[in-house]
Structures are given as structure tokens and as C-alpha cells.
């Protein structure tokens, strides 16, 4: 019985590790292999070096957006989660929507809100903060120019104080 439970637990962990797993290795995996394993990316763009970036968000309830960067020969050179403080710090006032997408990937569409009174568009991402707590990161755009006004990050537990139906979730890397 314990062996069965242990094997089941390992299978569950393997399923959760799909994007960051060791089956996609820099220097070995190709764009074709990435897409065979993960399916079509949510976004992709060409790099000046001749390579590509493929974007795989795990939202809305996931905590990661994975960027897979390839070289001109379509070989993986980097795999990284971009939903973290270091990448959020790159978002600056005046950036365009496309520039934001190229830093942290797409927001979850259902969490995109336009506030008419402020002429403000807000994009939101879920992530694990520096204390390993579930948190949300928001980018606030001017609704007319579609340029970043500011950003805002807060742990989800602040939302719990306002939402009695909030269900806390574990945040892991």
C-alpha cells in the first residue's frame, strides 16, 4: 500500500513539473521537441539573433510563465520562469503592452479589467512572491495610450480579508 501511494505521489509531482522538467534540456532540446512535449505556445516571437522565444503560461491558478529561448538552429538555450520580482522590476512607466508581454508574458484574460472612470486597463498575473506566498502582480496601463502607468503587487492573503470565500492555496517552486 505504501509503495502504491509513493508511486502515485511521484506521478503527481511529475505531472506538475511538465514545464520545468529535465526532459527539455538547454543545448539538447529543439523547438520541435518543446512543442511536441508542451503543445503550441501561447505566444512566440523571433529574436534579433535568429532564435525564438516560446511562452507557456500556467495560469490562472498556476504560478509560472515559462520562456523557452532558442538559437538560430532552433536549439533550446534557456528555460526560465519569468513571474518573479526580478522580472517585475523591469516593467517601467511608459512601456507598451508588447514590451510588457516580452518581459513577463500574457496575463490571464479573465483578470484583465478596464476602469472607465480612470481610463485605466489593468492586467494581472498570479505568482509566488519572495516569501513563497501566493501573490498577484498588476500592471496598470493608461487606457488611451496603452502605456504603463504603474505596477502593483500584493499577497493573496490581503484579498482573503475582503473575500470570505477565499481558499488559501500552497505556493511552491
Phi and psi in degrees as GROMACS dihedral restraints (atoms count N, CA, C in turn):
[ dihedral_restraints ]
;  ai    aj    ak    al  type     phi  dphi    fc
    3     4     5     6     1   -62.3    20    10
    4     5     6     7     1   -40.2    20    10
    6     7     8     9     1   -62.3    20    10
    7     8     9    10     1   -41.9    20    10
    9    10    11    12     1   -62.0    20    10
   10    11    12    13     1   -45.8    20    10
   12    13    14    15     1   -63.6    20    10
   13    14    15    16     1   -40.5    20    10
   15    16    17    18     1   -62.9    20    10
   16    17    18    19     1   -44.6    20    10
   18    19    20    21     1   -64.3    20    10
   19    20    21    22     1   -40.9    20    10
   21    22    23    24     1   -61.6    20    10
   22    23    24    25     1   -44.0    20    10
   24    25    26    27     1   -60.4    20    10
   25    26    27    28     1   -43.7    20    10
   27    28    29    30     1   -64.0    20    10
   28    29    30    31     1   -39.2    20    10
   30    31    32    33     1   -63.9    20    10
   31    32    33    34     1   -41.5    20    10
   33    34    35    36     1   -62.3    20    10
   34    35    36    37     1   -45.7    20    10
   36    37    38    39     1   -61.9    20    10
   37    38    39    40     1   -38.8    20    10
   39    40    41    42     1   -63.1    20    10
   40    41    42    43     1   -41.3    20    10
   42    43    44    45     1   -63.6    20    10
   43    44    45    46     1   -34.5    20    10
   45    46    47    48     1   -75.4    20    10
   46    47    48    49     1   -19.4    20    10
   48    49    50    51     1   -96.0    20    10
   49    50    51    52     1    13.4    20    10
   51    52    53    54     1   -51.2    20    10
   52    53    54    55     1   -48.4    20    10
   54    55    56    57     1   -75.2    20    10
   55    56    57    58     1   -38.4    20    10
   57    58    59    60     1  -100.8    20    10
   58    59    60    61     1    12.5    20    10
   60    61    62    63     1   -74.2    20    10
   61    62    63    64     1   169.5    20    10
   63    64    65    66     1   -79.6    20    10
   64    65    66    67     1    -3.4    20    10
   66    67    68    69     1   -70.6    20    10
   67    68    69    70     1   -19.5    20    10
   69    70    71    72     1  -112.4    20    10
   70    71    72    73     1    95.3    20    10
   72    73    74    75     1  -103.4    20    10
   73    74    75    76     1   131.2    20    10
   75    76    77    78     1   -56.7    20    10
   76    77    78    79     1   139.3    20    10
   78    79    80    81     1    86.7    20    10
   79    80    81    82     1   -12.0    20    10
   81    82    83    84     1  -124.3    20    10
   82    83    84    85     1   -48.2    20    10
   84    85    86    87     1   -75.7    20    10
   85    86    87    88     1   150.0    20    10
   87    88    89    90     1  -112.8    20    10
   88    89    90    91     1   168.3    20    10
   90    91    92    93     1   -56.3    20    10
   91    92    93    94     1   -41.9    20    10
   93    94    95    96     1   -60.4    20    10
   94    95    96    97     1   -45.1    20    10
   96    97    98    99     1   -64.3    20    10
   97    98    99   100     1   -41.2    20    10
   99   100   101   102     1   -59.6    20    10
  100   101   102   103     1   -48.1    20    10
  102   103   104   105     1   -70.1    20    10
  103   104   105   106     1   -32.4    20    10
  105   106   107   108     1   -63.2    20    10
  106   107   108   109     1   -41.2    20    10
  108   109   110   111     1   -78.2    20    10
  109   110   111   112     1   -40.2    20    10
  111   112   113   114     1  -110.7    20    10
  112   113   114   115     1    -9.8    20    10
  114   115   116   117     1    87.7    20    10
  115   116   117   118     1  -173.8    20    10
  117   118   119   120     1   -69.1    20    10
  118   119   120   121     1   142.6    20    10
  120   121   122   123     1   -73.5    20    10
  121   122   123   124     1   157.1    20    10
  123   124   125   126     1   -68.2    20    10
  124   125   126   127     1   -35.7    20    10
  126   127   128   129     1  -141.5    20    10
  127   128   129   130     1   155.8    20    10
  129   130   131   132     1  -154.6    20    10
  130   131   132   133     1   147.4    20    10
  132   133   134   135     1  -149.9    20    10
  133   134   135   136     1   156.9    20    10
  135   136   137   138     1   -83.5    20    10
  136   137   138   139     1   144.9    20    10
  138   139   140   141     1  -100.1    20    10
  139   140   141   142     1   156.9    20    10
  141   142   143   144     1   -60.3    20    10
  142   143   144   145     1   -25.3    20    10
  144   145   146   147     1   -78.2    20    10
  145   146   147   148     1    -5.4    20    10
  147   148   149   150     1    99.8    20    10
  148   149   150   151     1   -10.9    20    10
  150   151   152   153     1   -85.6    20    10
  151   152   153   154     1  -168.0    20    10
  153   154   155   156     1  -136.9    20    10
  154   155   156   157     1   160.5    20    10
  156   157   158   159     1  -119.3    20    10
  157   158   159   160     1   128.3    20    10
  159   160   161   162     1  -111.3    20    10
  160   161   162   163     1   133.7    20    10
  162   163   164   165     1  -116.0    20    10
  163   164   165   166     1   127.4    20    10
  165   166   167   168     1  -127.3    20    10
  166   167   168   169     1    93.7    20    10
  168   169   170   171     1   -76.6    20    10
  169   170   171   172     1   150.9    20    10
  171   172   173   174     1  -110.5    20    10
  172   173   174   175     1    10.9    20    10
  174   175   176   177     1   -70.0    20    10
  175   176   177   178     1   171.2    20    10
  177   178   179   180     1   -83.4    20    10
  178   179   180   181     1   -24.9    20    10
  180   181   182   183     1   -93.7    20    10
  181   182   183   184     1    -5.3    20    10
  183   184   185   186     1   -78.7    20    10
  184   185   186   187     1   169.3    20    10
  186   187   188   189     1  -115.0    20    10
  187   188   189   190     1     7.0    20    10
  189   190   191   192     1  -132.6    20    10
  190   191   192   193     1   152.2    20    10
  192   193   194   195     1  -129.4    20    10
  193   194   195   196     1   118.1    20    10
  195   196   197   198     1   -95.6    20    10
  196   197   198   199     1   130.1    20    10
  198   199   200   201     1  -105.8    20    10
  199   200   201   202     1   125.9    20    10
  201   202   203   204     1  -111.5    20    10
  202   203   204   205     1   113.3    20    10
  204   205   206   207     1  -103.8    20    10
  205   206   207   208     1   133.4    20    10
  207   208   209   210     1  -118.8    20    10
  208   209   210   211     1   161.2    20    10
  210   211   212   213     1   -90.9    20    10
  211   212   213   214     1  -174.9    20    10
  213   214   215   216     1   -63.3    20    10
  214   215   216   217     1   -22.3    20    10
  216   217   218   219     1   -89.6    20    10
  217   218   219   220     1     8.5    20    10
  219   220   221   222     1    66.2    20    10
  220   221   222   223     1    28.6    20    10
  222   223   224   225     1  -102.0    20    10
  223   224   225   226     1   135.4    20    10
  225   226   227   228     1   -61.2    20    10
  226   227   228   229     1   127.4    20    10
  228   229   230   231     1  -113.3    20    10
  229   230   231   232     1   -19.3    20    10
  231   232   233   234     1  -158.4    20    10
  232   233   234   235     1   139.3    20    10
  234   235   236   237     1  -131.7    20    10
  235   236   237   238     1   120.1    20    10
  237   238   239   240     1  -151.5    20    10
  238   239   240   241     1   150.1    20    10
  240   241   242   243     1   -84.2    20    10
  241   242   243   244     1   129.7    20    10
  243   244   245   246     1  -105.2    20    10
  244   245   246   247     1     1.3    20    10
  246   247   248   249     1   -90.9    20    10
  247   248   249   250     1    83.9    20    10
  249   250   251   252     1  -157.1    20    10
  250   251   252   253     1   168.4    20    10
  252   253   254   255     1   -58.3    20    10
  253   254   255   256     1   -37.8    20    10
  255   256   257   258     1   -61.9    20    10
  256   257   258   259     1   -41.8    20    10
  258   259   260   261     1   -76.3    20    10
  259   260   261   262     1   -37.1    20    10
  261   262   263   264     1   -61.0    20    10
  262   263   264   265     1   -34.1    20    10
  264   265   266   267     1   -65.8    20    10
  265   266   267   268     1   -18.4    20    10
  267   268   269   270     1   -78.3    20    10
  268   269   270   271     1   -15.6    20    10
  270   271   272   273     1   -78.5    20    10
  271   272   273   274     1   118.9    20    10
  273   274   275   276     1  -123.8    20    10
  274   275   276   277     1   153.4    20    10
  276   277   278   279     1   -54.8    20    10
  277   278   279   280     1   137.9    20    10
  279   280   281   282     1    96.1    20    10
  280   281   282   283     1   -12.9    20    10
  282   283   284   285     1   -68.2    20    10
  283   284   285   286     1   149.8    20    10
  285   286   287   288     1   -83.7    20    10
  286   287   288   289     1   167.9    20    10
  288   289   290   291     1   -58.1    20    10
  289   290   291   292     1   -43.9    20    10
  291   292   293   294     1   -62.7    20    10
  292   293   294   295     1   -39.1    20    10
  294   295   296   297     1   -63.7    20    10
  295   296   297   298     1   -39.1    20    10
  297   298   299   300     1   -64.5    20    10
  298   299   300   301     1   -44.4    20    10
  300   301   302   303     1   -57.9    20    10
  301   302   303   304     1   -36.2    20    10
  303   304   305   306     1   -78.1    20    10
  304   305   306   307     1   -10.0    20    10
  306   307   308   309     1   -98.4    20    10
  307   308   309   310     1   -45.0    20    10
  309   310   311   312     1  -129.7    20    10
  310   311   312   313     1     7.6    20    10
  312   313   314   315     1    78.0    20    10
  313   314   315   316     1  -177.0    20    10
  315   316   317   318     1   -78.7    20    10
  316   317   318   319     1   148.4    20    10
  318   319   320   321     1   -78.3    20    10
  319   320   321   322     1   168.9    20    10
  321   322   323   324     1   -74.8    20    10
  322   323   324   325     1   121.1    20    10
  324   325   326   327     1   -55.3    20    10
  325   326   327   328     1   -37.8    20    10
  327   328   329   330     1   -68.0    20    10
  328   329   330   331     1   -16.5    20    10
  330   331   332   333     1   -99.3    20    10
  331   332   333   334     1     8.8    20    10
  333   334   335   336     1   -87.6    20    10
  334   335   336   337     1   126.3    20    10
  336   337   338   339     1  -132.3    20    10
  337   338   339   340     1   138.8    20    10
  339   340   341   342     1  -109.1    20    10
  340   341   342   343     1   127.9    20    10
  342   343   344   345     1  -106.1    20    10
  343   344   345   346     1   104.3    20    10
  345   346   347   348     1   -61.3    20    10
  346   347   348   349     1   -43.6    20    10
  348   349   350   351     1   -59.9    20    10
  349   350   351   352     1   -31.8    20    10
  351   352   353   354     1  -101.0    20    10
  352   353   354   355     1    -4.2    20    10
  354   355   356   357     1    48.2    20    10
  355   356   357   358     1    55.7    20    10
  357   358   359   360     1  -132.4    20    10
  358   359   360   361     1   132.4    20    10
  360   361   362   363     1  -106.8    20    10
  361   362   363   364     1   130.3    20    10
  363   364   365   366     1  -119.8    20    10
  364   365   366   367     1   126.6    20    10
  366   367   368   369     1  -105.4    20    10
  367   368   369   370     1   144.8    20    10
  369   370   371   372     1  -135.0    20    10
  370   371   372   373     1   142.9    20    10
  372   373   374   375     1  -128.1    20    10
  373   374   375   376     1   150.0    20    10
  375   376   377   378     1  -102.3    20    10
  376   377   378   379     1   141.3    20    10
  378   379   380   381     1  -157.0    20    10
  379   380   381   382     1   172.9    20    10
  381   382   383   384     1   -96.2    20    10
  382   383   384   385     1   122.7    20    10
  384   385   386   387     1   -78.3    20    10
  385   386   387   388     1  -176.9    20    10
  387   388   389   390     1   -65.5    20    10
  388   389   390   391     1   -15.0    20    10
  390   391   392   393     1  -104.1    20    10
  391   392   393   394     1    14.6    20    10
  393   394   395   396     1    63.8    20    10
  394   395   396   397     1    32.4    20    10
  396   397   398   399     1  -107.4    20    10
  397   398   399   400     1   144.2    20    10
  399   400   401   402     1   -60.8    20    10
  400   401   402   403     1   134.6    20    10
  402   403   404   405     1  -145.7    20    10
  403   404   405   406     1   169.4    20    10
  405   406   407   408     1  -124.2    20    10
  406   407   408   409     1   140.8    20    10
  408   409   410   411     1  -118.2    20    10
  409   410   411   412     1   131.5    20    10
  411   412   413   414     1  -120.5    20    10
  412   413   414   415     1   139.9    20    10
  414   415   416   417     1  -114.5    20    10
  415   416   417   418     1   125.4    20    10
  417   418   419   420     1  -104.3    20    10
  418   419   420   421     1   118.8    20    10
  420   421   422   423     1  -105.9    20    10
  421   422   423   424     1   147.5    20    10
  423   424   425   426     1   -65.0    20    10
  424   425   426   427     1   128.1    20    10
  426   427   428   429     1   -65.9    20    10
  427   428   429   430     1   -28.9    20    10
  429   430   431   432     1   -84.8    20    10
  430   431   432   433     1   -50.7    20    10
  432   433   434   435     1   -84.3    20    10
  433   434   435   436     1   -18.3    20    10
  435   436   437   438     1    60.1    20    10
  436   437   438   439     1    35.7    20    10
  438   439   440   441     1  -110.4    20    10
  439   440   441   442     1   148.1    20    10
  441   442   443   444     1   -62.2    20    10
  442   443   444   445     1   130.2    20    10
  444   445   446   447     1   -92.7    20    10
  445   446   447   448     1   -49.6    20    10
  447   448   449   450     1  -164.0    20    10
  448   449   450   451     1   178.3    20    10
  450   451   452   453     1  -131.3    20    10
  451   452   453   454     1   164.1    20    10
  453   454   455   456     1  -153.5    20    10
  454   455   456   457     1   135.5    20    10
  456   457   458   459     1  -130.4    20    10
  457   458   459   460     1   142.4    20    10
  459   460   461   462     1  -155.2    20    10
  460   461   462   463     1   144.9    20    10
  462   463   464   465     1   -67.0    20    10
  463   464   465   466     1   150.0    20    10
  465   466   467   468     1   -64.2    20    10
  466   467   468   469     1   -25.7    20    10
  468   469   470   471     1   -63.6    20    10
  469   470   471   472     1   -21.8    20    10
  471   472   473   474     1   -66.5    20    10
  472   473   474   475     1   -35.0    20    10
  474   475   476   477     1   -67.1    20    10
  475   476   477   478     1   -32.2    20    10
  477   478   479   480     1   -60.8    20    10
  478   479   480   481     1   -32.7    20    10
  480   481   482   483     1   -64.9    20    10
  481   482   483   484     1   -24.9    20    10
  483   484   485   486     1  -100.2    20    10
  484   485   486   487     1   -18.0    20    10
  486   487   488   489     1  -122.5    20    10
  487   488   489   490     1   105.9    20    10
  489   490   491   492     1   -71.5    20    10
  490   491   492   493     1   -12.5    20    10
  492   493   494   495     1   -97.0    20    10
  493   494   495   496     1     5.7    20    10
  495   496   497   498     1   -61.5    20    10
  496   497   498   499     1   133.1    20    10
  498   499   500   501     1  -112.4    20    10
  499   500   501   502     1   111.6    20    10
  501   502   503   504     1   -63.6    20    10
  502   503   504   505     1   145.6    20    10
  504   505   506   507     1  -125.3    20    10
  505   506   507   508     1   153.3    20    10
  507   508   509   510     1   -79.1    20    10
  508   509   510   511     1   141.5    20    10
  510   511   512   513     1  -117.2    20    10
  511   512   513   514     1   119.0    20    10
  513   514   515   516     1  -133.9    20    10
  514   515   516   517     1   160.7    20    10
